[in-house]
Structure formats: C-alpha cells, structure tokens
C-alpha cells in the first residue's frame, strides 16, 4: 500500500508516495523511484529525504527554459 508524502522545496510543494518492504523504503515521484534501507530512521523522515533527492534529480533532468 502506497503512503502519500510531500515536501516543500524552494517555495513549491511536491507530492509522491512511498512503500515499505521490510527494512527497504521505495519512494515514487512522477515516473522515478528511489530505494534505500532505512535502518532506525522513521519511515516518514526517510521518505521525505528520498523525495528531496528525487525532486532535485528530476529538476536537473529538465532542460532550462
């Protein structure tokens, strides 16, 4: 079951979701995913951190206007 998550970055809100499979969290934003073992980090905190990385990766892929 996907759990919604969101971050605020540079004055904008970005929404995605995450799933847990044992110690592994997978965050989805647009068509991208990023997975990592979370250890003792609370899932919501880990999801926001991965979401921030994904948003920055997607922004870097877009051509400058």
mmCIF file of the N, C-alpha and C atoms, coordinates in Angstrom:
data_MODEL
# 
_entry.id   MODEL 
# 
loop_
_atom_site.group_PDB 
_atom_site.id 
_atom_site.type_symbol 
_atom_site.label_atom_id 
_atom_site.label_alt_id 
_atom_site.label_comp_id 
_atom_site.label_asym_id 
_atom_site.label_entity_id 
_atom_site.label_seq_id 
_atom_site.pdbx_PDB_ins_code 
_atom_site.Cartn_x 
_atom_site.Cartn_y 
_atom_site.Cartn_z 
_atom_site.occupancy 
_atom_site.B_iso_or_equiv 
_atom_site.pdbx_formal_charge 
_atom_site.auth_seq_id 
_atom_site.auth_comp_id 
_atom_site.auth_asym_id 
_atom_site.auth_atom_id 
_atom_site.pdbx_PDB_model_num 
ATOM 1   N N  . UNK A 1 1  ? 0.844  -1.179 0.000   1.00 0.00 ? 1  UNK A N  1 
ATOM 2   C CA . UNK A 1 1  ? 0.000  0.000  0.000   1.00 0.00 ? 1  UNK A CA 1 
ATOM 3   C C  . UNK A 1 1  ? 0.891  1.245  0.000   1.00 0.00 ? 1  UNK A C  1 
ATOM 4   N N  . UNK A 1 2  ? 0.654  2.119  -0.944  1.00 0.00 ? 2  UNK A N  1 
ATOM 5   C CA . UNK A 1 2  ? 1.436  3.354  -1.060  1.00 0.00 ? 2  UNK A CA 1 
ATOM 6   C C  . UNK A 1 2  ? 0.970  4.373  -0.029  1.00 0.00 ? 2  UNK A C  1 
ATOM 7   N N  . UNK A 1 3  ? 1.925  5.037  0.593   1.00 0.00 ? 3  UNK A N  1 
ATOM 8   C CA . UNK A 1 3  ? 1.651  6.046  1.613   1.00 0.00 ? 3  UNK A CA 1 
ATOM 9   C C  . UNK A 1 3  ? 2.050  7.401  1.035   1.00 0.00 ? 3  UNK A C  1 
ATOM 10  N N  . UNK A 1 4  ? 1.128  8.362  1.025   1.00 0.00 ? 4  UNK A N  1 
ATOM 11  C CA . UNK A 1 4  ? 1.467  9.675  0.463   1.00 0.00 ? 4  UNK A CA 1 
ATOM 12  C C  . UNK A 1 4  ? 2.520  10.404 1.285   1.00 0.00 ? 4  UNK A C  1 
ATOM 13  N N  . UNK A 1 5  ? 3.343  11.170 0.597   1.00 0.00 ? 5  UNK A N  1 
ATOM 14  C CA . UNK A 1 5  ? 4.326  12.022 1.255   1.00 0.00 ? 5  UNK A CA 1 
ATOM 15  C C  . UNK A 1 5  ? 4.479  13.290 0.431   1.00 0.00 ? 5  UNK A C  1 
ATOM 16  N N  . UNK A 1 6  ? 4.959  14.330 1.062   1.00 0.00 ? 6  UNK A N  1 
ATOM 17  C CA . UNK A 1 6  ? 5.195  15.579 0.335   1.00 0.00 ? 6  UNK A CA 1 
ATOM 18  C C  . UNK A 1 6  ? 6.320  16.351 0.983   1.00 0.00 ? 6  UNK A C  1 
ATOM 19  N N  . UNK A 1 7  ? 6.943  17.213 0.174   1.00 0.00 ? 7  UNK A N  1 
ATOM 20  C CA . UNK A 1 7  ? 7.990  18.095 0.673   1.00 0.00 ? 7  UNK A CA 1 
ATOM 21  C C  . UNK A 1 7  ? 7.735  19.490 0.125   1.00 0.00 ? 7  UNK A C  1 
ATOM 22  N N  . UNK A 1 8  ? 8.258  20.480 0.799   1.00 0.00 ? 8  UNK A N  1 
ATOM 23  C CA . UNK A 1 8  ? 8.273  21.853 0.313   1.00 0.00 ? 8  UNK A CA 1 
ATOM 24  C C  . UNK A 1 8  ? 9.722  22.186 0.005   1.00 0.00 ? 8  UNK A C  1 
ATOM 25  N N  . UNK A 1 9  ? 9.957  22.645 -1.221  1.00 0.00 ? 9  UNK A N  1 
ATOM 26  C CA . UNK A 1 9  ? 11.309 22.931 -1.658  1.00 0.00 ? 9  UNK A CA 1 
ATOM 27  C C  . UNK A 1 9  ? 11.277 24.164 -2.546  1.00 0.00 ? 9  UNK A C  1 
ATOM 28  N N  . UNK A 1 10 ? 12.037 25.167 -2.176  1.00 0.00 ? 10 UNK A N  1 
ATOM 29  C CA . UNK A 1 10 ? 12.113 26.408 -2.948  1.00 0.00 ? 10 UNK A CA 1 
ATOM 30  C C  . UNK A 1 10 ? 10.733 27.021 -3.192  1.00 0.00 ? 10 UNK A C  1 
ATOM 31  N N  . UNK A 1 11 ? 9.886  26.981 -2.171  1.00 0.00 ? 11 UNK A N  1 
ATOM 32  C CA . UNK A 1 11 ? 8.571  27.612 -2.255  1.00 0.00 ? 11 UNK A CA 1 
ATOM 33  C C  . UNK A 1 11 ? 7.519  26.804 -2.993  1.00 0.00 ? 11 UNK A C  1 
ATOM 34  N N  . UNK A 1 12 ? 7.826  25.581 -3.368  1.00 0.00 ? 12 UNK A N  1 
ATOM 35  C CA . UNK A 1 12 ? 6.866  24.726 -4.066  1.00 0.00 ? 12 UNK A CA 1 
ATOM 36  C C  . UNK A 1 12 ? 6.643  23.452 -3.275  1.00 0.00 ? 12 UNK A C  1 
ATOM 37  N N  . UNK A 1 13 ? 5.449  22.874 -3.414  1.00 0.00 ? 13 UNK A N  1 
ATOM 38  C CA . UNK A 1 13 ? 5.123  21.616 -2.764  1.00 0.00 ? 13 UNK A CA 1 
ATOM 39  C C  . UNK A 1 13 ? 5.166  20.500 -3.796  1.00 0.00 ? 13 UNK A C  1 
ATOM 40  N N  . UNK A 1 14 ? 5.853  19.413 -3.452  1.00 0.00 ? 14 UNK A N  1 
ATOM 41  C CA . UNK A 1 14 ? 5.973  18.247 -4.326  1.00 0.00 ? 14 UNK A CA 1 
ATOM 42  C C  . UNK A 1 14 ? 5.372  17.054 -3.603  1.00 0.00 ? 14 UNK A C  1 
ATOM 43  N N  . UNK A 1 15 ? 4.574  16.270 -4.327  1.00 0.00 ? 15 UNK A N  1 
ATOM 44  C CA . UNK A 1 15 ? 3.889  15.128 -3.727  1.00 0.00 ? 15 UNK A CA 1 
ATOM 45  C C  . UNK A 1 15 ? 4.318  13.829 -4.407  1.00 0.00 ? 15 UNK A C  1 
ATOM 46  N N  . UNK A 1 16 ? 4.466  12.807 -3.607  1.00 0.00 ? 16 UNK A N  1 
ATOM 47  C CA . UNK A 1 16 ? 4.790  11.480 -4.101  1.00 0.00 ? 16 UNK A CA 1 
ATOM 48  C C  . UNK A 1 16 ? 4.233  10.460 -3.131  1.00 0.00 ? 16 UNK A C  1 
ATOM 49  N N  . UNK A 1 17 ? 4.755  9.251  -3.180  1.00 0.00 ? 17 UNK A N  1 
ATOM 50  C CA . UNK A 1 17 ? 4.326  8.235  -2.223  1.00 0.00 ? 17 UNK A CA 1 
ATOM 51  C C  . UNK A 1 17 ? 5.476  7.280  -1.960  1.00 0.00 ? 17 UNK A C  1 
ATOM 52  N N  . UNK A 1 18 ? 5.313  6.481  -0.912  1.00 0.00 ? 18 UNK A N  1 
ATOM 53  C CA . UNK A 1 18 ? 6.343  5.504  -0.587  1.00 0.00 ? 18 UNK A CA 1 
ATOM 54  C C  . UNK A 1 18 ? 5.721  4.208  -0.118  1.00 0.00 ? 18 UNK A C  1 
ATOM 55  N N  . UNK A 1 19 ? 6.500  3.143  -0.260  1.00 0.00 ? 19 UNK A N  1 
ATOM 56  C CA . UNK A 1 19 ? 6.106  1.828  0.231   1.00 0.00 ? 19 UNK A CA 1 
ATOM 57  C C  . UNK A 1 19 ? 7.255  1.274  1.055   1.00 0.00 ? 19 UNK A C  1 
ATOM 58  N N  . UNK A 1 20 ? 6.910  0.374  1.951   1.00 0.00 ? 20 UNK A N  1 
ATOM 59  C CA . UNK A 1 20 ? 7.907  -0.295 2.788   1.00 0.00 ? 20 UNK A CA 1 
ATOM 60  C C  . UNK A 1 20 ? 7.884  -1.787 2.483   1.00 0.00 ? 20 UNK A C  1 
ATOM 61  N N  . UNK A 1 21 ? 9.067  -2.372 2.388   1.00 0.00 ? 21 UNK A N  1 
ATOM 62  C CA . UNK A 1 21 ? 9.209  -3.810 2.214   1.00 0.00 ? 21 UNK A CA 1 
ATOM 63  C C  . UNK A 1 21 ? 10.324 -4.244 3.159   1.00 0.00 ? 21 UNK A C  1 
ATOM 64  N N  . UNK A 1 22 ? 9.942  -4.617 4.367   1.00 0.00 ? 22 UNK A N  1 
ATOM 65  C CA . UNK A 1 22 ? 10.935 -4.919 5.396   1.00 0.00 ? 22 UNK A CA 1 
ATOM 66  C C  . UNK A 1 22 ? 11.702 -3.644 5.726   1.00 0.00 ? 22 UNK A C  1 
ATOM 67  N N  . UNK A 1 23 ? 13.031 -3.696 5.673   1.00 0.00 ? 23 UNK A N  1 
ATOM 68  C CA . UNK A 1 23 ? 13.820 -2.503 6.003   1.00 0.00 ? 23 UNK A CA 1 
ATOM 69  C C  . UNK A 1 23 ? 14.028 -1.553 4.817   1.00 0.00 ? 23 UNK A C  1 
ATOM 70  N N  . UNK A 1 24 ? 13.417 -1.876 3.671   1.00 0.00 ? 24 UNK A N  1 
ATOM 71  C CA . UNK A 1 24 ? 13.626 -1.076 2.461   1.00 0.00 ? 24 UNK A CA 1 
ATOM 72  C C  . UNK A 1 24 ? 12.438 -0.170 2.194   1.00 0.00 ? 24 UNK A C  1 
ATOM 73  N N  . UNK A 1 25 ? 12.736 1.086  1.934   1.00 0.00 ? 25 UNK A N  1 
ATOM 74  C CA . UNK A 1 25 ? 11.707 2.058  1.576   1.00 0.00 ? 25 UNK A CA 1 
ATOM 75  C C  . UNK A 1 25 ? 11.910 2.417  0.105   1.00 0.00 ? 25 UNK A C  1 
ATOM 76  N N  . UNK A 1 26 ? 10.813 2.521  -0.629  1.00 0.00 ? 26 UNK A N  1 
ATOM 77  C CA . UNK A 1 26 ? 10.845 2.941  -2.025  1.00 0.00 ? 26 UNK A CA 1 
ATOM 78  C C  . UNK A 1 26 ? 9.943  4.150  -2.173  1.00 0.00 ? 26 UNK A C  1 
ATOM 79  N N  . UNK A 1 27 ? 10.518 5.241  -2.670  1.00 0.00 ? 27 UNK A N  1 
ATOM 80  C CA . UNK A 1 27 ? 9.776  6.487  -2.858  1.00 0.00 ? 27 UNK A CA 1 
ATOM 81  C C  . UNK A 1 27 ? 9.542  6.680  -4.352  1.00 0.00 ? 27 UNK A C  1 
ATOM 82  N N  . UNK A 1 28 ? 8.322  7.086  -4.711  1.00 0.00 ? 28 UNK A N  1 
ATOM 83  C CA . UNK A 1 28 ? 7.970  7.355  -6.105  1.00 0.00 ? 28 UNK A CA 1 
ATOM 84  C C  . UNK A 1 28 ? 7.580  8.822  -6.255  1.00 0.00 ? 28 UNK A C  1 
ATOM 85  N N  . UNK A 1 29 ? 8.141  9.433  -7.279  1.00 0.00 ? 29 UNK A N  1 
ATOM 86  C CA . UNK A 1 29 ? 7.790  10.810 -7.640  1.00 0.00 ? 29 UNK A CA 1 
ATOM 87  C C  . UNK A 1 29 ? 7.788  10.864 -9.160  1.00 0.00 ? 29 UNK A C  1 
ATOM 88  N N  . UNK A 1 30 ? 6.675  11.278 -9.729  1.00 0.00 ? 30 UNK A N  1 
ATOM 89  C CA . UNK A 1 30 ? 6.475  11.240 -11.174 1.00 0.00 ? 30 UNK A CA 1 
ATOM 90  C C  . UNK A 1 30 ? 6.778  9.810  -11.633 1.00 0.00 ? 30 UNK A C  1 
ATOM 91  N N  . UNK A 1 31 ? 7.640  9.619  -12.583 1.00 0.00 ? 31 UNK A N  1 
ATOM 92  C CA . UNK A 1 31 ? 7.915  8.263  -13.071 1.00 0.00 ? 31 UNK A CA 1 
ATOM 93  C C  . UNK A 1 31 ? 9.211  7.704  -12.493 1.00 0.00 ? 31 UNK A C  1 
ATOM 94  N N  . UNK A 1 32 ? 9.752  8.340  -11.470 1.00 0.00 ? 32 UNK A N  1 
ATOM 95  C CA . UNK A 1 32 ? 11.035 7.936  -10.881 1.00 0.00 ? 32 UNK A CA 1 
ATOM 96  C C  . UNK A 1 32 ? 10.837 7.246  -9.538  1.00 0.00 ? 32 UNK A C  1 
ATOM 97  N N  . UNK A 1 33 ? 11.754 6.339  -9.216  1.00 0.00 ? 33 UNK A N  1 
ATOM 98  C CA . UNK A 1 33 ? 11.748 5.701  -7.900  1.00 0.00 ? 33 UNK A CA 1 
ATOM 99  C C  . UNK A 1 33 ? 13.162 5.716  -7.331  1.00 0.00 ? 33 UNK A C  1 
ATOM 100 N N  . UNK A 1 34 ? 13.215 5.683  -6.023  1.00 0.00 ? 34 UNK A N  1 
ATOM 101 C CA . UNK A 1 34 ? 14.489 5.623  -5.320  1.00 0.00 ? 34 UNK A CA 1 
ATOM 102 C C  . UNK A 1 34 ? 14.264 4.752  -4.083  1.00 0.00 ? 34 UNK A C  1 
ATOM 103 N N  . UNK A 1 35 ? 15.136 3.770  -3.876  1.00 0.00 ? 35 UNK A N  1 
ATOM 104 C CA . UNK A 1 35 ? 15.001 2.841  -2.746  1.00 0.00 ? 35 UNK A CA 1 
ATOM 105 C C  . UNK A 1 35 ? 16.245 2.872  -1.880  1.00 0.00 ? 35 UNK A C  1 
ATOM 106 N N  . UNK A 1 36 ? 16.024 2.567  -0.615  1.00 0.00 ? 36 UNK A N  1 
ATOM 107 C CA . UNK A 1 36 ? 17.143 2.540  0.335   1.00 0.00 ? 36 UNK A CA 1 
ATOM 108 C C  . UNK A 1 36 ? 16.687 1.806  1.593   1.00 0.00 ? 36 UNK A C  1 
ATOM 109 N N  . UNK A 1 37 ? 17.636 1.188  2.282   1.00 0.00 ? 37 UNK A N  1 
ATOM 110 C CA . UNK A 1 37 ? 17.334 0.622  3.597   1.00 0.00 ? 37 UNK A CA 1 
ATOM 111 C C  . UNK A 1 37 ? 17.279 1.768  4.592   1.00 0.00 ? 37 UNK A C  1 
ATOM 112 N N  . UNK A 1 38 ? 16.271 1.756  5.468   1.00 0.00 ? 38 UNK A N  1 
ATOM 113 C CA . UNK A 1 38 ? 16.077 2.910  6.347   1.00 0.00 ? 38 UNK A CA 1 
ATOM 114 C C  . UNK A 1 38 ? 16.672 2.733  7.736   1.00 0.00 ? 38 UNK A C  1 
ATOM 115 N N  . UNK A 1 39 ? 17.022 1.530  8.113   1.00 0.00 ? 39 UNK A N  1 
ATOM 116 C CA . UNK A 1 39 ? 17.610 1.333  9.440   1.00 0.00 ? 39 UNK A CA 1 
ATOM 117 C C  . UNK A 1 39 ? 16.668 1.812  10.531  1.00 0.00 ? 39 UNK A C  1 
ATOM 118 N N  . UNK A 1 40 ? 17.162 2.690  11.395  1.00 0.00 ? 40 UNK A N  1 
ATOM 119 C CA . UNK A 1 40 ? 16.365 3.173  12.526  1.00 0.00 ? 40 UNK A CA 1 
ATOM 120 C C  . UNK A 1 40 ? 15.640 4.479  12.228  1.00 0.00 ? 40 UNK A C  1 
ATOM 121 N N  . UNK A 1 41 ? 15.816 5.012  11.034  1.00 0.00 ? 41 UNK A N  1 
ATOM 122 C CA . UNK A 1 41 ? 15.164 6.267  10.662  1.00 0.00 ? 41 UNK A CA 1 
ATOM 123 C C  . UNK A 1 41 ? 13.664 6.031  10.512  1.00 0.00 ? 41 UNK A C  1 
ATOM 124 N N  . UNK A 1 42 ? 12.824 6.872  11.111  1.00 0.00 ? 42 UNK A N  1 
ATOM 125 C CA . UNK A 1 42 ? 11.379 6.722  10.933  1.00 0.00 ? 42 UNK A CA 1 
ATOM 126 C C  . UNK A 1 42 ? 11.018 6.799  9.433   1.00 0.00 ? 42 UNK A C  1 
ATOM 127 N N  . UNK A 1 43 ? 10.092 5.957  8.969   1.00 0.00 ? 43 UNK A N  1 
ATOM 128 C CA . UNK A 1 43 ? 9.764  5.914  7.546   1.00 0.00 ? 43 UNK A CA 1 
ATOM 129 C C  . UNK A 1 43 ? 9.373  7.265  6.944   1.00 0.00 ? 43 UNK A C  1 
ATOM 130 N N  . UNK A 1 44 ? 8.597  8.054  7.655   1.00 0.00 ? 44 UNK A N  1 
ATOM 131 C CA . UNK A 1 44 ? 8.189  9.357  7.126   1.00 0.00 ? 44 UNK A CA 1 
ATOM 132 C C  . UNK A 1 44 ? 9.368  10.287 6.900   1.00 0.00 ? 44 UNK A C  1 
ATOM 133 N N  . UNK A 1 45 ? 10.330 10.246 7.800   1.00 0.00 ? 45 UNK A N  1 
ATOM 134 C CA . UNK A 1 45 ? 11.530 11.078 7.680   1.00 0.00 ? 45 UNK A CA 1 
ATOM 135 C C  . UNK A 1 45 ? 12.378 10.593 6.504   1.00 0.00 ? 45 UNK A C  1 
ATOM 136 N N  . UNK A 1 46 ? 12.561 9.284  6.409   1.00 0.00 ? 46 UNK A N  1 
ATOM 137 C CA . UNK A 1 46 ? 13.338 8.716  5.301   1.00 0.00 ? 46 UNK A CA 1 
ATOM 138 C C  . UNK A 1 46 ? 12.671 9.032  3.965   1.00 0.00 ? 46 UNK A C  1 
ATOM 139 N N  . UNK A 1 47 ? 11.346 8.939  3.912   1.00 0.00 ? 47 UNK A N  1 
ATOM 140 C CA . UNK A 1 47 ? 10.613 9.213  2.670   1.00 0.00 ? 47 UNK A CA 1 
ATOM 141 C C  . UNK A 1 47 ? 10.822 10.652 2.219   1.00 0.00 ? 47 UNK A C  1 
ATOM 142 N N  . UNK A 1 48 ? 10.764 11.589 3.150   1.00 0.00 ? 48 UNK A N  1 
ATOM 143 C CA . UNK A 1 48 ? 10.960 12.997 2.776   1.00 0.00 ? 48 UNK A CA 1 
ATOM 144 C C  . UNK A 1 48 ? 12.377 13.255 2.283   1.00 0.00 ? 48 UNK A C  1 
ATOM 145 N N  . UNK A 1 49 ? 13.362 12.587 2.895   1.00 0.00 ? 49 UNK A N  1 
ATOM 146 C CA . UNK A 1 49 ? 14.735 12.740 2.440   1.00 0.00 ? 49 UNK A CA 1 
ATOM 147 C C  . UNK A 1 49 ? 14.930 12.201 1.027   1.00 0.00 ? 49 UNK A C  1 
ATOM 148 N N  . UNK A 1 50 ? 14.384 11.022 0.753   1.00 0.00 ? 50 UNK A N  1 
ATOM 149 C CA . UNK A 1 50 ? 14.491 10.450 -0.585  1.00 0.00 ? 50 UNK A CA 1 
ATOM 150 C C  . UNK A 1 50 ? 13.683 11.260 -1.595  1.00 0.00 ? 50 UNK A C  1 
ATOM 151 N N  . UNK A 1 51 ? 12.549 11.763 -1.158  1.00 0.00 ? 51 UNK A N  1 
ATOM 152 C CA . UNK A 1 51 ? 11.723 12.599 -2.043  1.00 0.00 ? 51 UNK A CA 1 
ATOM 153 C C  . UNK A 1 51 ? 12.496 13.855 -2.456  1.00 0.00 ? 51 UNK A C  1 
ATOM 154 N N  . UNK A 1 52 ? 13.209 14.455 -1.524  1.00 0.00 ? 52 UNK A N  1 
ATOM 155 C CA . UNK A 1 52 ? 14.017 15.636 -1.837  1.00 0.00 ? 52 UNK A CA 1 
ATOM 156 C C  . UNK A 1 52 ? 15.064 15.294 -2.896  1.00 0.00 ? 52 UNK A C  1 
ATOM 157 N N  . UNK A 1 53 ? 15.719 14.156 -2.743  1.00 0.00 ? 53 UNK A N  1 
ATOM 158 C CA . UNK A 1 53 ? 16.706 13.731 -3.731  1.00 0.00 ? 53 UNK A CA 1 
ATOM 159 C C  . UNK A 1 53 ? 16.063 13.522 -5.100  1.00 0.00 ? 53 UNK A C  1 
ATOM 160 N N  . UNK A 1 54 ? 14.902 12.876 -5.128  1.00 0.00 ? 54 UNK A N  1 
ATOM 161 C CA . UNK A 1 54 ? 14.216 12.619 -6.399  1.00 0.00 ? 54 UNK A CA 1 
ATOM 162 C C  . UNK A 1 54 ? 13.805 13.913 -7.098  1.00 0.00 ? 54 UNK A C  1 
ATOM 163 N N  . UNK A 1 55 ? 13.237 14.834 -6.343  1.00 0.00 ? 55 UNK A N  1 
ATOM 164 C CA . UNK A 1 55 ? 12.809 16.107 -6.939  1.00 0.00 ? 55 UNK A CA 1 
ATOM 165 C C  . UNK A 1 55 ? 14.001 16.820 -7.555  1.00 0.00 ? 55 UNK A C  1 
ATOM 166 N N  . UNK A 1 56 ? 15.106 16.858 -6.842  1.00 0.00 ? 56 UNK A N  1 
ATOM 167 C CA . UNK A 1 56 ? 16.298 17.522 -7.369  1.00 0.00 ? 56 UNK A CA 1 
ATOM 168 C C  . UNK A 1 56 ? 16.823 16.813 -8.608  1.00 0.00 ? 56 UNK A C  1 
ATOM 169 N N  . UNK A 1 57 ? 16.784 15.485 -8.629  1.00 0.00 ? 57 UNK A N  1 
ATOM 170 C CA . UNK A 1 57 ? 17.223 14.737 -9.803  1.00 0.00 ? 57 UNK A CA 1 
ATOM 171 C C  . UNK A 1 57 ? 16.338 15.051 -11.009 1.00 0.00 ? 57 UNK A C  1 
ATOM 172 N N  . UNK A 1 58 ? 15.032 15.065 -10.802 1.00 0.00 ? 58 UNK A N  1 
ATOM 173 C CA . UNK A 1 58 ? 14.103 15.335 -11.900 1.00 0.00 ? 58 UNK A CA 1 
ATOM 174 C C  . UNK A 1 58 ? 14.287 16.762 -12.400 1.00 0.00 ? 58 UNK A C  1 
ATOM 175 N N  . UNK A 1 59 ? 14.456 17.713 -11.492 1.00 0.00 ? 59 UNK A N  1 
ATOM 176 C CA . UNK A 1 59 ? 14.670 19.111 -11.915 1.00 0.00 ? 59 UNK A CA 1 
ATOM 177 C C  . UNK A 1 59 ? 15.944 19.245 -12.727 1.00 0.00 ? 59 UNK A C  1 
ATOM 178 N N  . UNK A 1 60 ? 16.987 18.507 -12.351 1.00 0.00 ? 60 UNK A N  1 
ATOM 179 C CA . UNK A 1 60 ? 18.248 18.579 -13.079 1.00 0.00 ? 60 UNK A CA 1 
ATOM 180 C C  . UNK A 1 60 ? 18.132 17.994 -14.482 1.00 0.00 ? 60 UNK A C  1 
ATOM 181 N N  . UNK A 1 61 ? 17.184 17.074 -14.690 1.00 0.00 ? 61 UNK A N  1 
ATOM 182 C CA . UNK A 1 61 ? 16.995 16.458 -16.000 1.00 0.00 ? 61 UNK A CA 1 
ATOM 183 C C  . UNK A 1 61 ? 16.222 17.325 -16.966 1.00 0.00 ? 61 UNK A C  1 
ATOM 184 N N  . UNK A 1 62 ? 15.433 18.262 -16.430 1.00 0.00 ? 62 UNK A N  1 
ATOM 185 C CA . UNK A 1 62 ? 14.628 19.130 -17.294 1.00 0.00 ? 62 UNK A CA 1 
ATOM 186 C C  . UNK A 1 62 ? 15.513 20.194 -17.942 1.00 0.00 ? 62 UNK A C  1 
ATOM 187 N N  . UNK A 1 63 ? 15.309 20.438 -19.226 1.00 0.00 ? 63 UNK A N  1 
ATOM 188 C CA . UNK A 1 63 ? 16.093 21.499 -19.885 1.00 0.00 ? 63 UNK A CA 1 
ATOM 189 C C  . UNK A 1 63 ? 15.705 22.872 -19.352 1.00 0.00 ? 63 UNK A C  1 
ATOM 190 N N  . UNK A 1 64 ? 16.664 23.764 -19.299 1.00 0.00 ? 64 UNK A N  1 
ATOM 191 C CA . UNK A 1 64 ? 16.401 25.128 -18.826 1.00 0.00 ? 64 UNK A CA 1 
ATOM 192 C C  . UNK A 1 64 ? 15.488 25.827 -19.824 1.00 0.00 ? 64 UNK A C  1 
ATOM 193 N N  . UNK A 1 65 ? 14.559 26.606 -19.303 1.00 0.00 ? 65 UNK A N  1 
ATOM 194 C CA . UNK A 1 65 ? 13.608 27.317 -20.164 1.00 0.00 ? 65 UNK A CA 1 
ATOM 195 C C  . UNK A 1 65 ? 14.204 28.597 -20.691 1.00 0.00 ? 65 UNK A C  1 
# 
